[in-house]
């Protein structure tokens, strides 16, 4: 019965108490509470919500993913057999604006969360907490990603500081071990010049294990002498202090790299527990880093009934905009879900399109026929790759590279097929880069075509017959892209 249904909305506080509203199945308020993340406080909320209900009543607890505050709530109520829904802040925000446009309080937020199951029951999915292996993998993936970004930030900072103290810096690529050894102690050009060619060469040779030597040392000394000549002792340039800041950044970078290596080792160990046969890494473009990231993101593949659901979960699907008889195509991606997941898929897609003829064809069609730029085409390939990843994990069968007719091929043959049939012409790629203004053909709304707009027969840069089949017509050249089921054995 609805009157025995209990909906618990909890507006989570970070440094303050949580605000709780309990409603019945008709939307009437049953209880109001303030709660802290302790067993005693949350038990009081549970008892207040279940007052007057029969045995076996399960609470429906709705929270937002507010920092780490949602985890204690989810663990407590899930362990007691209740249903927990973790909803996006955007969904809760939209409903709150509908219910109370001009007023926002903690109580209103909690009440809004409690009413979500009444307004959008189909849009809520029970939260399933991971097991120990998946939870450990998820933490290691997050830690390595965060440390990778921190290391990149320190590298950028080092290069910026070195460009200031040594305008003619020899740092043009990644920071090598020898470069860091020099910068940690001798970023001051005065100190660098006093060190001399012989001792600097010895330091560089030792740090690089003999790969670099006198030539690199001369580059550093030339940069130091050029800096001293340019600045000519100007008081605004604090060489000593700049060098100290560079040394600090170098030490911080090394500490981050040490921690990153430790977490990466543990990430690999956790990944082998969760995906012992390496199914994720059987996909093209998914390697040492991408495999654990994708497996951690998908969790239990069975929670997605179809590949399209996982594709939507990644945020690599366009928004929908339809009114009357007009369906506006070419909308931007929804970007819902994890940015790490999307980034991993897009990076993997850039490699996969060079190894898999079916994905290469998707990229080719998007670039040549649909008017997409490189990144836009990669996002479409990444969406296809996401569906295939779901199929691989759902069916527990490794990925098999096939040609566009669905015939399994060896890697060398696949690359040859791509080179012959699905390589984007250089002139088309150049035109995509040079178009800074205007919309791609598929983004021009119906009824707003211009005299100079390309016709349907010459869509894109290259006038040619479309390689993709018409929507409602027969297939003339190639069958449609092999689905995820055709790509796994």
N, C-alpha and C positions, 0 to 999 in steps of 0.2 A: 504494500500500500504506500502511496505517495506520502501520507502523513507520517510514516515511520522512516522515510528516507532522510538521511542526514548529510547535508552538504557543509563542509568546513572550509571557509576561505581564510587563509593566513597571509596577512601582509607582513613580510619578514623585515625585521629591523637588524641593522648591522651592529650598532653600538647601543641600541635601545631594545626594549621588549617587543615581541611580536604582537600584532593586533589580530584577534581572532573573532570571526563572526560565524555562527552556526545557524543554518536555515533548514527548514523542512522541505519536503518535496513540492510544496505549493509556493515556496519563496518567502514564507513567514519566518521572522527572526525567532530563534529558539534560545540562543545564549550569546553573550558577549564576554570576552575574556582578554586579559593581557597574559602573555606567556613568555617564558624563558626556555632556552634549550637545555632543560634538565628533566630527568625522569619524573620528579615530583610535579613540576609545572605542567608538563605535557599530559601526564596522567589525569590531572585535574581537568584539562580541556577535553580529554576523551570521555571522562565520566559525565561532564556537563552535556556533551553532545549526545551521549547514549541514554540520557535520562528519559525514562518513559518508553524506551524501545524494547522490543523483544530480544530474546537470545539469538545470536547469530547475525545481528544487524552489522553491516560493514559501513564504516564512514567513507565518504568520498572527500578526500583532502586535496585542495587545489592551492598550489603555490607558484610563484614566479622564480626563475633561476637567478635570484639576487645573490651575487657573489657566492661564497661557500655556505651561506646561511641555510640553503635549502636541504643540504645533505643530512644534518641531524634530524630534521623533521621527517624526511623521506625514510630514513632508517628506522626511526621509532615507530611510525605508523605502519610501515610495510611489515615490520617484524611482528606486529600485532594483528596482521591479517586484514588491514584496511587497504583501500584503493587510493593511490596517490597519483595526482595529475600534475605534471610540471608543464605549465603553459608559457608561451612566449610573452614577453613584456608588451609587444606590439598588439597582440590579441586582447590582453587585459586593458591596455590603454584605450583601444578603440571602443570597447564596451563601456568603460568608465565615462568616456566623453559622451556616449549616447545616453547613459543613465543620469549623469551629473556633469553637464558640460562646463559649468563655471565654478564648481567647487571641488577641491581635492583634499581629502583628509585620509589618515591611515584607516579609519573606520570605513569610509566609502570604498577605499581600495580593497579592503578585506571582504566587504559585502559584494563588491563587483566580482571578485574571484569566486565567491560561493555561488553566484548566479550563473557563471559560465556554463555549467552542465545543463542548465535549463534553457539557455539560448542556443548553444551549439553542442549538443550531445555527440554528434557524429565527428566533430572536430577534436575531440579529446581522446587521447590514448593513455592507458595506464602506464605509469612509470615502472620499468623493470630494471632493478639495480643489478650490476654485473657481478659475476662470481670473482673469486680471488685472482684467478689468472688474468681475466680481462681487465679487472680494475688495476692490477699492477702494470699491465701493458699500457693502459690509458695514461697512467701517471708518468711513466717513462717517456712516452711519446710527447706528452705536453712539456715535460722538463727539457727534453732534447731540443724541441722546437723553440722554447723560450731562451735557452742558452745559445742556440745558433743565432737567434736574432740579437742577443746581447753581444755576442762575439763580433757580429757584423757591425754593430753600432760602435764598438771600441775600435775596430779597424778603420771605419770612416773617420772617427775622431782623430786617430793617429795621423792619417793622411792629411787631414785638414790642418793640424798643427804643424806638420812637417812642411807643408806648402807655405806656411807663414814664416817659419824660421829658415827654410831652405827653398826659396822660390824655384830654383832649377833642380828640384828633387829628382833623383833617379827612380823613385817609386812610380811605376806606370801600371803595374798589375797587382796581383795579390801580394800580401806581405809574407816574405819568406823568413825562415829561421835566422838566416844571416842578417837580414835587414833589422829584425827585432833585436838581435844582439848588439848591433851598432847603435840603434836608437835608444836602447835602455841606458847606455852609459855615455854616448857621445853625440847626442842630438844638438848640443851647442856647437856651432861652426868653429868657434875659437878652440875648443877642446879637440875637435876633430882634426883641425889643421896641425895642432901641436902633437897629436898622436903620430902623424907621419905615415907615409905609404907602407913602410915595411911592417910596422906593428898592426896597422889596419888590415893589410893583406893577410897576416897570420890569423887575426881574429875572424875574418870572413871565411878563410879556408877551413879553420877548425869548426866553426858553427855550421857550415854547409857540407862538412865531411868531404872536402876537396872538390866540390862541384863548382864553386866560385873562387875567384882569387884576385889577382892584381887588377884585372880590367874593372871589376866591380868596385874595388877600392879607389881607383882613379875617378870613377863616376861620383862617388861620395865626396872625395876631396875637391873635385871641380865644382860641385854644388856648394860646398862650404866656402871656397874662395870667392865664388860668384856672389854669395850672400853677403860676405864681409865687404866686398867692394860696393855692392848695391846700397846696403844700409849705412855704411861708413860711420859706424859708431853712433847712430841716431839714438837719443835717449828713449824714444817711444818703443823701441824694440828690445824687450827684456829677454835676452838670449838665455840667461841662466834659469829664469822662471819658466820660460817656454820649454826648455829642455827637461826641467823637473816634471812638468805636466805630461810631456811625452813619455817619460820614464814610468810615471804612475799608470798611464793608459796601457803601456806595454805589460806591466805586471798584472793589471786587472785582466787583460786579454789572456795571458797565460793561465791565470787562475780559472777563468771561464772555460778555456780549452781543456784543462785538466778535469774539471767537473763534467764537461760535455762528454769526454771520452769514457768516463765512468758510467754515466747514465746511458750512453749508447751501447755499452757492453751489456748492461742489464736489460735494455730494451730488446736486444737480440735474444737474450735468454728467455724473456717473457714471450716474445713472438713465437719462438719454437714450441712453447707449451700450448699456445692458443691455436697456431696453424702449423702443426708438426710436418705436414707434407708440402708446405710452401705453396699452397694454392694461389694466394694473392700474387706472389712473385712470378707465377706462370704467365701473367698478363704482360703484353708488351709495354715497355716504358715504366713498369712498376719494379723497382729494385730494392736495395737494402733499406732505404729510408721510407719509400712510398708504401712498401708492403705492410710494415707495422702500423703506419699511420692510417691506412685504409681499414685494416682489420680492427683497430681500436675504435674507429668511427662507426663502423657498421654494427658492432656489438653482435647480437644474435641475428643472423640473416633472416630467420623465420619471422621476425616481427614485421618484415615487409612482405606482403603477399605477392607483389609483382615488382619487376625491375623498375617500372615507371614510378612507383612509390619511393624507391630509394633515390631515383633520379631527382624527384621533387625535393627529397630530404637534403640533397646536396646544395640546392639553390641554383643549379645550372639549368633551370627552365625559365622561359620568358614569362613575364606577367601576361595575363589575359585582359583584353579590352575589347568588348563587343557591345554594340548598341544598335538596335533595329536590325537592319540587314547588313550592317558594316562590322566586319571583324578586322580589327587593326592588328596586322601582323608586324613582326619586327620589334616587339616591345623589349625593353631591357630585362636582364635576368632578375629573378626575384632576390637572389643572394641570401636566401633564408638558410639557417643552419650554420655549420662550422666553416669559418674562413680557412682554417688549416686544411680541412677536407677538400674544399674547392681548389686551393692552391696546389695541393698534392696531385689532384686529378688533372689540372691544366698542365702542370709540368710533365706529368707522365704522358699526356696526350701529345706533347711536342715530340717526344721520342717514339711513341706508338705509331704515329702517322708515317714514320719513316720505315717501319718494320711490318705493318699489317696492311695489305692491299685494301681491305674493306674500309678501314679507318682513313687510309690515304685517299680513297675515293670521296669519303665524306668531306675531308679537308679541301680537296680539289673542287668539288661542287660548290662549297661555300665561298671559296676564293674566286673562282672563275665565273661561275654562273649566278651566284647570289649577291655578289658585290661586297662580301665581307672583307674586313682587313684581317691581318694575321691573327691577332688576339681573339677577334670575334669568331673566326673559323676554329681556333683551338678550343674555345669554350663549347662549341657544338660537338667537336670530337670528344672532349672530356665528358660530355653528357652521355654519349654513346658508350664510352669506356666505363662509366659508372654502372650502366645497365649490365654490361658484360661482366663486370666485377661481381655484381649481385648474383648473376646466374652461376658463376664459377663457385662462389661460396655457398649458395643455396643448394646446388646439385652436388657439391663436394667432388667436382671433376675438374682437372686442369684445363687451361685455355689452349686451344689449338688454332694456329694461324691458318686462315683459308683465303683463297682468292675470291673475287667478287661473284663467282658462280657457286661458292660454298665448297670448293674442293680443297682439302688440306694440302698445304705446300710447305716445303722446307724454307728456312730463313733466307738462303741465298736466292732461291727462286722468287720469294716474296719481294725481295729488294729489287730484283730485275723487273718484275711486273710493275712495281711502283715507278721505276725509272722510265719504263716504256709508255705507260698509260696514264699515270696519275701524278706526274710532276708538274707543278704550277709553273707556267712560262715566266721567264724573268721579266718580260715587259708587263705582264699582268701584275706581278708582285710589286714592280716599281710604281705602277699606276695606283695601286692600293695605298702605297706609302705617301704619294704626292697629293691625294685627295684630302684636303683639310676642311673643305666647306661642302655642304650639301648632304643629301641623304642617299644611302644606297637604294637601288631600285625597289627592293622589297619593302623599304620604309616609306615610300611615297604613298600617301593615302589616295584611295580611289576618288576620282573627280577632281584631283588637284595636280594632274599631270601637266607638264610644261612642254612647249613646242620642241625643245631640244632634248627631252627625256628619251632614253633608249626604248625601242619597241620591244615587244615580247620576244621577237625572233632574234634580237641582238642584245639580250639581257646580259649585263656585266660588261667586261672589257673585250671579250673575244666573241665575234659573231660565229656561232656554231650551234649544232643541234644539241639539245640538252641531253646530258648523260643520265639524268635521273628521270624515272618514268612519270608520265602525266598522272594527275590525281585520280581521274576517273577513266583513264584510257588503258589500252593494252601496253604491255612492256615491249619496247621495240629493240633495245640493244642489251640492256642488263636487267636482271631482275632486281627488285629493291634490295637495299642493304640487308645482308644476312642478319637476322636477329640474334639476340643473345643465345638462344637455344641452338643456333647453327654454328656458334663459335666455340662450343665446348664439346668435347668428345665424351 
